[in-house]
Amino acid sequence: MKQIICFNLLVRATFLTAIIVFVAGSAVAQYGAWVPHAVPSGPYPQSPVEACGSGCLGYARNGSSLVLFYDINQSQWIEANLGTPQQYHSMFAIGDVVCAYSDTFLIAYSAITATWDTMRIVGTPLSYTAPPYNSPLGCEQRLAVFATNMMFYVFDAEQGIWKKYAYGYPSDFAAVAALDARDDYAEMVLSRSLGNPYQHTVYSRITKTFNQINSYASISKYAHGYIGMGAVSGNQGEYLGYCAATNNFSVLTLSDGVDVTYGTERATSWGVHRDRSVDDGTHSFELYCYDTRLGNWSLDSATYHYDANSGTEIGAPRGGDHFIRFGSYNFPPAYTEGITTYSGQTGQFTTINPTIFINQGPSVSFDGSTIFMEGGNSNVLAWDVLNGRGCSTSLSHDIASNCYIGEDYCAFSEWNNGSDSMVTQFYNRSTNAWISVHVPQYYASSGVNASDAAYVMPFPVATPLALFYSSITNTYTTAAFASSDLVSVDVKGIFARAFSLDKTCLFDAQSGIIHNISTYYGHASIGDTVAVYYEDDNTIHGYSGLSKNWTSVTMDEPAYWLGAKGYIGLIATLKYLGYHKFYAFNGLHDKWVELPYSGTYVTLGVGERTALVVRSDTMYAFDPQAAITSVQNITHASPTTFNLEQNYPNPFNPFTNISFSLPSKSLVSLKVFDLLGREVTTIISEILPAGNYTRQWNAINMSSGVYFYRLHAGSFSETRKLVLLR
């Protein structure tokens, strides 16, 4: 396995801000403002790329050399000039990262470091069309990723730089099996011709390093790492675990293994088991468990005697997000003799001994994040693996279904055939207790919609209603609809919603309160913490999950489009067959902020804490924290003299930044030398346009001591000292 960091070039923009003051009208608010920037002039065609994240947004138009970013932490627009007109293929934004790529360059902005960086693309971009990006470019909260047939690129927002790794393109390359960025790692998995192992290449945000391995295992994406399995030969399998915290792989080779592949994409625990007959009636059971947070395999084993008439049997293991479990069953009659759980948090196995009959009546068996349900015949056990405790409830009806498990709660429904009522029961981890509610009977397993905070289930009976539950308050409530209503449901963040054609019920799981809204179902939208709607075309309403307040505004034009995400809602009015005015709802401060009409509408976007509206002459970023009384026009200013600045930080270990300015297009050479005058590395040697630049030097393989860096640009030359201190 290799662990390599490749040196990369960092180009950051500095900028001057020119303030042009005029009466801003209703575009200005005390809390939140639309901050304008002139759309770059020139022959730019339409089909722009744009993306809105949480801390920043981005925009570019094909045929332009400029990529524009807005950073709400800095409350300003930032221009990145790539020097020549570009054809942009895609742009994505999540959290504090915006990234894009053109035919020539990668570019990304970090709201953590308030810097942007570019890197020239080497090689041909790999073809990758899997969701959610359908592109060789992708990003997450603090990482972005891109790949060609020569390089694996990663943008680390904590450092604000692109990095590249020459991974060695396999000659028998078949396809890209995975290419993605998660919160703390990025991965690329390439499949090869039949019989050859996959090539795994990874980057860890924790260690700031790359790593690589060839393995027969494919990949299942987990949190804090990933797992995979594949056949080596015959009945021999290879099981691979990757841990982002250590940036290491762990390989388990096993014959006759059966994987336990339960859990969601936030899962960390995974297991492999095998059950083999040792002699007549005696079995050997082994369970190997891996958690991406721990980065190692744990083993639990047992033997049991089994025949057709009596004895003990160990059932197939099941998995939740952060645990694996298996049960041993004594028969006849069949009941659980013990349930053993593996905790991904501790890496330890624990056995509990409930008595749960499983061969009679209804049964319930379901696994969630850190909770599981197991039951049959007369009782159901909910067990909190994280805290090592649980609680049972009675099971007294013919049918049990509608199971759901969130982070802190679980639920199921039970009823009798022919009955006119149904019982739904909820277990909450914080109270370690069950509560129940009687509701009209309806088998609606496909109708349940739930999140970690909220649960909603519709009942289209004679008098339709919706059942809501909050895991935060551990309370439930119901909402009634008209007899002719067809009720649909959805959830997002702290909200659950039930709606018909002319009524919407918004349930806030933090307060446990239902808000009744009389509006057409298409006239409302919910984000994680805000909801917006219009009821009579001209009156708009915004609800903040932070303040629990409604804020309303009456417009002079009819509403036509709306959307919500995170803390921001956006509504557009319609006039002359096009979007006219825009109103942003700021869920952080309970404010509607109007953007008056000007120019022709081009595109829009909504992020967790940002929004973007682009018109033919001006583009506007909605900043929820801004409070301005003038319009800002950010302009890019070229330097007037050559300059080489002192590196920062200094002393450093192992990264330092070297900044310089070019008043005109120049052939630039930037090199580092040791005390004896020997060249250590060439940081850059190429022609650059006028501008302000920063290069990062990674001295991870150098010894502590004094070094010198020298800039040659045209007839200009200057040398400065820098100190590596480990």
N, C-alpha and C positions, 0 to 999 in steps of 0.2 A: 504494500500500500504506500502511496505517496502522500506527503503533506507539503504542499507548495503554495507560496503566495507569489504571483507574478507581478512585477512592477507595472504600474499603469500611470497614465497621464491624466491629470486633473486640470480642467479648464474652468475657472470660476469667473463670473462676471462681477465687476463693480460698476456702480452706476451713480449718476447725479440726478437729483429730483428737482424739476422746475415746477413751480406752483403757479398755475394760471387761475386767477380768482374771478368768479362771476356768481350771480345769484343762482343757487342750486335748486331752489324750489323745494318740492316735496321729496326730492331724491335724498334729502338729509334728514336724519333722525338722531335723537339723543343716544339711543342704543341701537346701533346697526345702521349701515349706510351702503348705498350703491357707489362703488369707487370706479370711476371711468378710466379708460385708456384708449387713446386713438388707435383705430385699426391701421396697421402699417400700410403705407401707400405703395403703389406699384401694381403690375399686372398679375395679381393673385387670383387664380380661379377659385371657385367655390369648393365644396367637399372638404371642409376643414376637419381637423381632429381636435377633440376636446375631452377633458376628464376632470371631475371634481372629487376630491378626497375629503378628509376631515380638516387638516391644517393648511392645505394648499390646493390649488387648481392649476390647470394648464390649457394652453390653446396654441394652435399653429394652423396656417393655411398653406396648402400646396403651392409651390412656386415662391415661397418666402424663405429668407435666410433666418428670420426671427422666430424664436419660440418664446411665448410669454407665460410667465408664472405669476400667480398672486399668492402671497403668504399672509394669512390672517394674524400670525404672531408678530409679523413685522409691519402689518397694515400698509403694504405697498406692492405695486407691480414691479416685476423684475424682467428685464429683457435679456435673452440669451441669443447672441448673434453667431450663427454657424459659418459666416463668411460668404457663402454662396447659396443661391436658391436650392431648396430641397424638395423632394417628393416624400411626404410622410405617409407611413403605412398604418400606424395605429398608435394610440395613446391610452394609458390607463392610470388611474389614481386610486389609492386606498390609504387611509390613515394619513401619514406625513410624507408620502412618496407620490410623485408624478413622474412617469417615464414615457418615452416615445422613441421611435426609431424611423430613420429615413433610409434612402438608398445608400447613404454614406456613413451616417453617424448614429450612435446611441446618445441619448441625452436624458438626464433625470434631475429632478430637484428634490432636496431634502428640507422639510420644514423644521427638522431637528437642528441642523447646522446652519440653516438659512443660506445654503450655497447650491449652485448647480454645477454639473460636471458633464463633459462630453467625452466620447471615445470613438475613434474611427473603427468601423467594422472591418474585420479581416475575415475573408472567406465568404461562403454562400450561406445565407440563413437556412437553418433546418426547417423542413416542412412539418408543422405541428398544428393540428386543427381541433384538438380536444377542447371541450369547454373547461373553464368559463371564458378563456381568452381567445381561443381559435387562432392562435398566433404564436410565433417563436418568442414573443415578448410577454412577460407577465409580472405582476407585482403583488406585494402584501404590505402589511403595516409599516415595515422597516427594511424591506428588501425588494429588489427588482431583479429579473433574470432574463437572459437572452442567450441564444446559441447559434453558432455557425458550424460548418464542417471542419473548422480549425480551432475555434475558441469557445469556451464556456465563460460567459460574462455575468457578473453579479454587481449590482449597485447596493452598497451598504449605507443606509441613510444615517446611521450613527456616526459615520466618518464623512459622509457626503461625497463619496468617490465611487467610480466604476473600477472593478478589478477584472482581470482576465486570466484564464488558465488554459494552457495548451494541453488538452486532455488526450490527444492521440486518436484521431478519427479511425475507427476500425475498418480494415479493408473489406470485411464481409458485412458491413452495415446493412441492416434490413429496414428498420423504422425507429422512430422516436417513441418509446414506451411511456415516458413521463418527462415533463419539463415544467417545473413549477417553483414558486416561492411560497414559503410558509412564514410564520412570524419569526422563527429563529433559525431557519435553514432554507437552502435552495437545493434542488436536486435535478439531475438529468440522467435518465436511464435509457440506454440505447440497446435495442434488440439486434441480434446478429443472426447469421445463417443457422439453420437447424443443427442442433447438437452443440453449439458454442454458447458459453455463458454470456449473460447480459453485462454491459459495461455501466457501472454506477459511478457518477461524479457528483460530489456534494460540496457545499460551502456552509460553514457554521457561522452564524452571526455572533455566537458566544465566544468562540476561539479566534475568529477572524481569519480562518485558514480553509484551504481546500483539502479534499481527500478523494480517494478513488479506490475501487475494488472491482474485480471481475467475479460475478456470482451467477449461479444458475437460477437464483431467486428473482422473480419479478417484484413489483412494488405495490403496496397498499399504503396510502398516505395517512399518517397519524399526526397527532400533535407532538412537538418536541423531538421528532424523529420519524422513522417509518419502519415497516416490517415487510418481509416478502418471503415467498417460498417458490420452489421449483424442483423438478425431478432431475437428479444426477444420472441415474441409470437404474433400470429395474424398479425395485420397491424402495430404493434409497432416495431420500429427499434432502434438500439443502434449505435451511431456514435462516434468514438473515435479519438482524436487527441493527438499526442505525440510531445513535444517540447524538443529538445536536450539542448537548452540553459538553461532551468530550470530543466530538467530531470523530468518533470511532465506530467501526463496524464490529459486530459479534456474530459469528457463524456457528450454527449447530447442524451437524450432519446426523441423520437418524433414519433407520429403516422402519417401515410400517407405521410411519407417523400420520396422524390425522390432525389438521389444523383447526383451531377455534377462531373463526374470523368474524366475530360479532363486534358491535361497537360502531360509532360514528367517526367522522373526521376529526373530532376533538379527542378521540380515544388515545390512550397511551399504552394499554395492556393488551397482550396477545399471548396465545398459548398453543402448544402442540402436545398431543397425547397419543399414547399407544396402549392397547389392551391385548395381551398375548396369552395364549393358553400354555401353561407350563407343563401340567400333566392332567390326568383325568379329573376334571372339575375344578382345578386350581388355575387361577388367572393372575398374571402380573400386570399391574397398572402403573403407568408413569405419566406425569404431567410436567412439562417444561414450560415455564412462563417467562415472558420478557416484558419489561416496561421501558419505554423510551426515555423516561426521566432518570432511570437507574443505570441503564445500559448494560445489563448482564442477565444471564439466564438463571432461573431458580428451578429446582427440581423437588417434586413431592412424589412419593411412590407408595404403593400398597399392594397387598395380595388378598384375594378373596376366593371363596369356594362357591361354585355355581353349578346347579343342575336344573332339570326341567320342573322339579316338584318343590324344592325348598332351597334355602340358602340366601346368599347376599349377592347383589349385582351392583356394580358401579356404572352409573349412567354417563352418557357422553357429556363432557364439559361444555359449559356455556360461558359467554363472556359479556361484560358490560364495558363501558368506556375505560374504567380504571380498576377493573378486577376480573378474575376468572374464577368460576366455581364448578364444583361437581358434587353429585349426591350419591350416597350409598343406600340401597333399597333392600329391605328385608321382606321376604314373601314365602308363602302366603300368610296373612293378607299383605298386599303391597303397601308399605309405608316407608317414609324416609327414616333411616337409622342415623344419618349424619349428613351434614352439608359442609364441605371444606371450601374455603375461599382463599384466594391469593390476592393480596392487596398490592397494587402497583405503587402505592405510596411508600410502603415499608419493605416490600419484597418478601414478606412473610406469609406463611400458610396458617390458617386458623380453622378449627372444626367446631361446629355447633350441632346440637342434637335435638331438633324439634320433632314432634310426632305429627306428620302430615300424611294422610292416606291419599293415594294417587290413582287407585284402580276403581273408584266408585264416584258417580255423580260428576258434576262439572269440575274442571281443573283450570288453574291459573298459573302460568309460568312465564315470567317476563323479566328482562334485564335492562337496566338503565345506566346512568353515569356512575353513581356510587351506591345505588339501591337496587335490590332485586325483589320480586314477588314470587312466592312458590306456594301452591295450595291445591287442595282437592277435597271433595266429599263434604267436609264440615268446617274447615278453617283455611285462612290464607295468612301466610307470614310475609311481612315486609321487613327486610333486613338492611340496615345501614352499615355497609362494609367499612366505611371510613371511621365511624365511631364505635364499631363493634357492638351494636345493640339493635333490637328490633321489637316488633309488636305484632300480635295476631288478631284477626277479626273473624267473625263467624261467616260461613258461606252456607246459606240456607235455601237457595233456589235451584231450579233445574239447569239454568243456562248461565254462563259467565263469559263476558267478552268485553270489548271496548277498552282494552288495557292501554295504559300510557304511563311512561315514567320520565320525569324531568330530572333536573339536577337535584332538587330537594324534596320531591314528592312523587307519589305514584297513585294511580286510580284504576278502578275496574267497575263494571256494571254487572248486575245479576237480576234475573227475572224468571218467572214460571211461564210455561206455554199457556196461552189463553188468559193471562193476567192482564189487568188494566193499569198496572203500575210497574215501575222498575226502581231498583235501588242502586245508586252510584256511591261508591266509597272512596275516600281520599285518605292517604297516609302522608303525614308531613314529618320530615326528618327532624325539624327543630323541636317539635313537641313529642316525637316518638309515639304518636297516637293516631287512631283512625277517627274520621267523622263520616257520617252518611246522610244522604238526602233521597227522599222518595220523589220520583218524577214520572210522567206518563210513559207507558211502555213504548219503546220503538227500538228495534235492532239497528243501530246506526254506527257500526264500527268504522265505516268509511267517512262518516261525517264529523268525527272528533278532530279538532284542530287545537294544537297546544304548543306552548313554548316552556322555557324554564320557569317563567313567572305566571303565565296565564293559561287557562284551559277553557274551551267552549265546545258545547255539543248541542246541535239543533234537534228539535223534536217536531216533525211535520205531522202532527196529529190533528184532531178536530179543531183544537185551539192551539196553533203552533207557538212554541216558546223556545228559548235558548237557555241552557244552563252554563253559568260562569263560575270558575273557581280561581282563587288567588293563592299561590303558594307563599306569598309574602305575608299576607294577613291571615292565612289559613281559614278563609271564609268562602261561602258560596252564595250565589243569588241567581234569580231567574228573571227573564224579560219576556213578556207576552207579545204576540203579533196577531194581526187580524186573521180570521179563519181562512181567507183565500190566499194568504201570503205564502210564497215559497222562500224559505229562509236559508241563506248561505252564511258561512262563517270564515274568518281568517284571523291570524294572530301575527303580531310583530312587536318585538321588544317587550315593553310593559303593558301593551294593549292587546285585547281580544275584541273582535267585532262580529256582531251578527246583523245581517241586513236583508231587507226585501226590496221590492221595487221602489217603495216610497218611505221607508223607515230604516234608520240605522241606530243600533245600540252600541255605544262605545264603552268598553269596560276597562277601567284603570286598575291594574292589579296592585299597584302600590297603595291605593286608597280603598280598594274593594268596592268602588262606586260605579254604577251604570249611568251614563249620560245618554239620554234619548234625543235623537236628532231626526227631524222631519225633513228628509231630503231624498231625492232620487239616488240610488246606490252608486251611480257613476259620478256623483258630485261630491264625493268624500275620498280622502286619502290619508293613510296613517304611516308615520315613520316610527323609529324606535321610541321616541319620547315626545313627538308632536302629532297632532291631527288637524287637518284643515278641511273645510267644506263650504259650499255655498248652497243656500236654500231657495232663494228667489232670483237667482242670476246676478243681482246687483249687491247683495249683502254677503260678505265673506266672514268666516269665523275661524279662529285658530285656538287650539287648546294646547297648553304646555304641561307635560308630565312632571316638570320640575316645580312650578308654582301652583299647579292644579287650578289655574284660572283660564277662563275664556276671554278672548279679545276679538271684538267685531269692528268691521269697517264697512261703510256704505260707499259703493263706487258709482261713477257716472256712466259706466259702460257694463254690458253683461259679461259675466265670467264665462270662460269657454274651456280652459284646460287647467288642471291642477296636479301637483305631485308633492310628496313629502318623503324625507329621508333624514334619519338622525334627529337633529335639533331644528331643522329648517323645513318650511313649507313654501311652496311657490304656486301662485295663481296667475294666469294670463287672461286678459280680456280680448274680445274679438271685435274688430272693426275693419270694414272694407275687405272682408274675406281673409284676414290675416291677423296674427298676434299683434296687439297694439300696446297696451300698458301691461306692466308686471307689478305684482305685489308679493313681497317676501315676508313670511311670518318668521320672526325671530323667537324661537322657543326658549332661548336663554334669558330673554328680557321682556317677554309678553308684548312685542311690538310688531305692527304691520308697517312696512316701509315701501312706499310707492316708487316705481321707476317710470317717469313720464315718457310719452311717446317721442321718438326721434329716429329718423332713418328707417330702413327696411329690415325686418327680422331675418336673421341668418340661422342661428342655432341657440340651444340652451342646455344647461346641465344642472343637476342638484346633487350636492354631497352632504356628508354628515353635518358639517358646520359651514358649508359654503354653497354658493349658487352662482351661475354664470349665465349672462344674456349677451349675445353678440348681435349687433346690428350692422348695417352696411358701413356706417362711419365711425361708430364707437362701440367698444365692448365694456361690459360692466361686471365687476365681481361684487357679490354681496358679502360684506364683512360684518358678522354679528357683534363685533366689539368696537367697531369704528364709530367715532363721533366727530365728523368733520363739517366745516362750514364753507368749504371750497372744493372745487374739482381739481384733482391732481392729474397732471399730464407727465408721465415719467419718460424722460428722454435719455438715450444712451450717448455718453460723451467719450470721445477718444482722447487718450493722453496727448500732451504736447511735447513731452521729452522722454528719452530713454531713462529707465530707472530700474535698479535691482534692489529689492528690499531685504532687510534682515529676516532670516527664516524664523518661523514660529511653529511650535514652541522651541525654545533654545535655552538650556539643554533639552534633549528629546530622547525618547525611547518607545518604539523604534521608528515612529512616523514623524516627519516634519514637513512643513509647507514652505515653498519658495515662491515668492511673488515677484513679477516684473512687469514693466509697461513698455509698449512699442508705439511710437507716434506714427509709424508708417509700416507698410508691408516689408518684412525683413527675413533673411535667412538666419535662423536662431540656433545657437548651440549652447546647451547648459550641461556642464559636466561637474563631477565631484572628484577631488584629489585627496590623497592622504598627506601626512606631514613631510614625507620624502618627495612629494611632487608626482607620485604615481597615480595615473588615472584609475579611479575606483569604478565609476559607472558614467555612462552618457544618459542623462535624463531626457534630453530632447535634441533632435537635429533635423529640423525641417523648416519650411517657409511658413510664416504665420502672418495673418493680416494685422493691422493696427488694433490695439486693444490692451486690456489689462488681464493678466493671466496668473494662475497659480498652479504649480506642479507639486506633487507630493512625492517625497523620497521615502521608501521603505528600507531601512537599514537593518532588517532583522538578522541578516547573515554577517554583519560587520561587528568588529570589536569596538569596545569603548575607546574614546579618544577624540582628538581634534581633527577636523577635516575642513577642506575649503571647497567652495562652489564658485564657478566662474561662468559668467554670461557673456557670450559674443553675439552681437546683433548688428549687422552692417559694420560700421567703423567703431561702434561702441563696445567697450569691454570693461567689466568690473568684477572683482573678486571679493568674497566675504567669507568669514569663518563661522563654522557651526560645530557644536559639541554633542557627541553621542555619549550619554551617561546611563549605564545599565545598573 
